Amino acid sequence: MEGINWIEKQAKFYRNLALTGRYQAVIHLEDEEDETFWDYQLQTIKPGRYRYLYFSKSDDGKDTRGCEQCLKFRPYLTARFFICIDSDLRLLRGETEFSAKNFIAQTYAYSWENHLCEASHLNERMKLIQPETDFDMQAFLTSFSRIVYKPLLYLIRYGADSRLNQLWNVSKFNACIPLQPKRADLADNGKAYLKTVQSLFEAATGGLTEEPANPNGILIPENAYLHIQGHQLYKLILHIGTLLCKGTGIAFRTDILDKGLHTTGYDEIEMLQNDLKAIWDN
């Protein structure tokens, strides 16, 4: 098997599969858990049958998952065979080569989980399903977002240099966000918890001497929360929502959080939708 270009060989097969299998398209995802989100988005644009790939063979012939594996197919993508990936921090770093014109759809948030936590939709659903709560998710997330904004700018700046990255990185950033606040800390829309988070970030970044990165037009204080690691944000909101719904008979995760799929209402999801439309128009 020496000399086989596994990526090119698979790409040719998947492009043909879209036609022979009568699929709208064959789409390579980072993992199986991504399918629900991306299928919801695609069915809004062009309803029909899609074939989703959760892994493919790497250069050495081994089954491999993840964003980097998806990106190996970049030279061979078409409107019939394209990839859907999480943006991670690439957008904030100014990396623009991952675009619809190259048949790449992305989340425009760190990951698709962040979209489930979008403040306005989440708050609306919370008020609808659990009207007894006096906790305002939108107010909480807006305040939280403003706190993480500058540390995120530092993260972009320090992540661009291997030496600086040892001083400020994703692990240290995440350590400033406790994921299991106590119920008492959620009074007054999480005022005590937010104060703790702000203090942790101030202590962690106080000794950083390099200037933070300049915003590139994408990151603003109001949307910064959508650009922290999705699993971190999701776990935090899941914990808070579960505390707020305790004793009500409402399962926050299944009744509220995981049903928060939408296609309009804020810039990040609308840019994603526009990219999917552009891929079909390519």
C-alpha positions in Angstrom: 0.0 0.0 0.0 3.0 2.3 0.0 2.6 5.4 -2.0 -1.2 5.5 -1.8 -2.6 9.0 -1.3 -5.4 8.1 1.1 -6.9 11.5 1.2 -7.2 12.0 -2.5 -8.5 8.4 -3.0 -11.2 8.9 -0.3 -12.2 12.4 -1.6 -12.8 10.9 -5.1 -14.9 8.2 -3.6 -17.0 10.6 -1.5 -17.6 13.0 -4.3 -19.0 10.1 -6.4 -20.9 8.8 -3.4 -23.0 12.0 -3.3 -24.2 11.2 -6.8 -24.5 7.4 -6.7 -26.1 7.5 -3.2 -28.4 10.4 -4.2 -27.4 12.5 -1.3 -27.5 16.3 -1.3 -23.9 16.1 -0.2 -21.4 14.1 1.7 -20.1 16.0 4.7 -17.0 15.3 6.8 -17.6 16.4 10.4 -15.1 16.4 13.3 -17.0 13.7 15.2 -20.4 12.0 15.4 -21.7 14.3 18.1 -21.6 17.2 15.7 -24.3 15.7 13.4 -27.4 17.0 15.1 -26.3 20.6 15.0 -25.1 20.6 11.4 -28.0 18.6 10.0 -30.4 21.1 11.6 -28.5 24.0 9.9 -28.4 22.2 6.5 -32.0 21.2 6.5 -33.0 24.8 6.8 -30.9 25.7 3.7 -31.6 22.7 1.6 -33.7 19.9 3.0 -32.8 16.4 2.0 -30.6 13.4 2.6 -27.0 14.0 3.7 -24.3 11.5 4.3 -22.1 12.4 7.3 -18.6 11.2 7.9 -17.3 11.1 11.5 -13.8 9.9 10.6 -11.7 8.9 7.6 -8.3 7.4 6.9 -5.2 9.5 7.6 -2.1 9.5 5.5 -1.0 6.2 7.1 -4.3 4.5 6.5 -5.6 4.7 10.1 -9.1 5.8 11.0 -8.8 9.4 12.3 -11.2 12.0 13.6 -11.0 15.7 14.3 -10.6 19.1 12.7 -7.1 18.5 11.4 -8.3 15.4 9.6 -11.2 17.3 8.0 -8.8 20.0 6.8 -6.6 17.5 5.0 -9.3 17.2 2.4 -9.2 21.0 1.5 -7.7 20.5 -2.0 -10.5 18.2 -3.0 -13.7 19.8 -1.6 -16.7 20.6 -3.7 -20.3 21.5 -3.2 -21.0 17.8 -3.1 -18.3 17.0 -0.7 -17.4 19.6 1.9 -16.5 19.9 5.6 -18.1 21.5 8.6 -15.8 22.4 11.5 -15.6 24.3 14.7 -14.0 27.7 14.4 -12.0 27.3 17.7 -9.8 30.4 17.9 -8.9 30.6 14.2 -11.3 33.4 13.5 -10.0 35.5 16.3 -6.4 35.0 15.1 -7.4 36.4 11.7 -7.2 33.1 9.8 -9.4 33.7 6.8 -8.5 30.8 4.5 -11.3 28.6 6.0 -14.2 30.0 4.1 -17.3 29.0 2.1 -15.4 29.8 -1.2 -13.1 26.9 -0.2 -16.1 24.7 0.7 -15.6 24.9 4.4 -18.4 25.7 6.8 -17.6 26.8 10.3 -19.4 27.6 13.5 -18.3 31.3 13.9 -18.1 30.5 17.6 -15.5 28.3 19.4 -17.7 25.3 18.8 -21.3 24.3 18.0 -22.0 23.9 21.8 -21.6 27.6 22.2 -24.6 28.2 20.0 -26.8 26.2 22.5 -25.8 28.8 25.1 -26.5 31.9 23.0 -27.8 34.4 25.5 -31.1 35.8 24.0 -32.4 32.4 22.8 -31.4 30.7 26.0 -33.1 33.3 28.1 -36.3 33.2 26.1 -36.5 29.4 26.4 -35.7 29.6 30.2 -38.5 32.1 30.8 -40.9 30.0 28.7 -40.2 26.6 30.4 -39.3 27.9 33.9 -41.2 31.2 34.3 -40.8 31.0 38.1 -37.1 31.8 38.0 -35.9 35.3 38.6 -32.5 34.5 37.1 -31.9 36.4 33.8 -29.6 34.3 31.6 -29.1 37.1 29.2 -28.0 39.6 31.8 -25.7 36.9 33.4 -24.0 36.0 30.1 -23.6 39.6 29.0 -21.8 40.4 32.3 -19.8 37.2 32.0 -18.9 38.0 28.4 -17.5 41.4 29.3 -15.3 39.8 32.0 -13.7 37.3 29.6 -13.2 39.7 26.7 -9.8 41.1 27.6 -8.4 37.8 28.9 -9.4 36.4 25.5 -7.5 39.1 23.7 -4.5 38.2 25.8 -5.0 34.5 24.9 -4.9 35.4 21.2 -1.7 37.5 21.6 0.1 35.0 23.9 -1.0 32.0 21.8 0.8 33.3 18.8 4.2 32.8 20.4 5.3 29.5 21.9 7.3 31.2 24.6 4.5 33.5 25.6 2.0 30.7 25.5 3.6 29.2 28.6 2.6 32.3 30.5 -1.0 32.5 29.3 -2.8 29.7 27.5 -6.2 28.0 27.2 -5.6 25.8 30.4 -4.8 28.9 32.5 -7.8 30.8 31.0 -10.2 27.9 31.8 -8.9 27.7 35.3 -10.3 31.1 36.0 -13.9 29.9 35.2 -15.2 27.7 38.1 -17.8 25.4 36.5 -19.8 24.5 39.6 -20.9 27.7 41.4 -23.0 27.3 44.5 -26.7 28.2 44.4 -26.1 31.1 46.7 -23.6 32.6 44.3 -26.4 32.9 41.6 -28.4 35.5 43.5 -28.9 38.8 41.7 -28.0 37.1 38.3 -24.9 35.5 39.6 -23.3 38.7 41.1 -21.1 36.8 43.6 -20.0 34.2 41.0 -19.1 36.9 38.4 -17.1 38.8 41.1 -15.1 35.6 41.7 -14.5 35.0 38.0 -13.4 38.6 37.6 -11.0 38.4 40.5 -9.5 35.2 39.2 -8.9 36.7 35.8 -7.4 39.9 37.2 -5.0 37.9 39.4 -4.0 35.6 36.5 -3.5 38.3 33.9 -2.1 41.1 36.2 1.5 40.1 35.6 1.2 39.9 31.8 3.5 42.5 30.2 2.7 42.1 26.5 -0.2 44.1 25.1 -3.3 42.1 24.3 -4.2 41.4 20.7 -6.2 44.1 18.8 -9.8 43.1 18.1 -10.2 42.1 14.5 -13.8 43.2 14.1 -15.2 39.8 15.2 -14.6 39.8 18.9 -16.5 42.4 21.0 -17.3 42.4 24.7 -20.9 41.3 24.1 -20.0 38.1 22.1 -16.8 37.1 23.8 -18.5 34.3 25.7 -19.3 32.6 22.4 -15.5 32.3 21.8 -14.4 30.4 24.9 -14.1 26.7 24.7 -17.5 25.2 24.0 -17.3 22.4 26.5 -16.5 24.9 29.3 -19.4 27.2 28.5 -21.8 24.3 28.1 -20.8 22.7 31.4 -21.1 26.0 33.2 -24.6 26.8 31.8 -25.7 23.2 32.4 -24.7 23.4 36.0 -26.3 26.8 36.6 -29.5 25.8 34.8 -29.7 22.5 36.7 -29.5 24.4 40.0 -32.2 26.8 38.9 -34.5 24.0 37.9 -33.9 21.8 40.9 -37.2 20.6 42.5 -39.3 21.9 39.6 -39.6 18.7 37.6 -37.9 20.4 34.7 -34.8 18.7 33.2 -32.7 21.7 32.2 -30.5 19.8 29.8 -33.1 18.0 27.8 -36.0 20.5 28.1 -34.1 23.7 27.6 -30.4 23.6 26.8 -30.2 20.9 24.2 -33.3 22.2 22.4 -31.6 25.5 21.8 -31.0 25.0 18.1 -31.8 28.0 15.9 -30.8 29.5 12.6 -31.4 33.3 13.0 -31.3 36.0 15.5 -27.6 36.8 16.0 -24.6 37.4 13.8 -22.7 34.2 14.4 -25.5 31.8 13.4 -26.5 34.0 10.5 -22.9 34.1 9.1 -22.9 30.3 9.4 -26.1 30.1 7.5 -24.8 32.4 4.8 -21.7 30.2 4.4 -23.9 27.2 3.8 -25.9 29.1 1.2 -22.7 30.2 -0.5 -21.3 26.6 -0.7 -24.4 25.6 -2.6 -24.0 28.6 -4.9 -20.3 27.9 -5.6 
